[in-house]
């Protein structure tokens, strides 16, 4: 696992606000910041997906953060934004505790794909 000195990145986690459409239905609203934390962003192996009969490059990354009470609420419906470069928006696909000791979370994300 990374040491404290390797947490050089800052990540802002966002989730969509749920709104009422006026007819009693819940609809997705705008993205809202939840918290910003120190993180380590590491590139994972790239892959190519075929969308609309065209190959599309997909850039998976792994974000490592220290586990805490607020980070336990993160789900794949959230997204992560690099606080130092807000153009880097990452969709979260998987959240895991790699060693089972509840010290770290590793989030598998995709960079540069349209948000859900």
Secondary structure as GFF3:
##gff-version 3
##sequence-region A 1 116
A	DSSP	three_ten_helix	4	6	.	.	.	ID=ss1
A	DSSP	beta_strand	9	20	.	.	.	ID=ss2
A	DSSP	beta_strand	26	43	.	.	.	ID=ss3
A	DSSP	beta_strand	47	51	.	.	.	ID=ss4
A	DSSP	beta_strand	54	66	.	.	.	ID=ss5
A	DSSP	three_ten_helix	71	73	.	.	.	ID=ss6
A	DSSP	beta_strand	79	82	.	.	.	ID=ss7
A	DSSP	beta_strand	89	96	.	.	.	ID=ss8
A	DSSP	beta_strand	104	111	.	.	.	ID=ss9
###
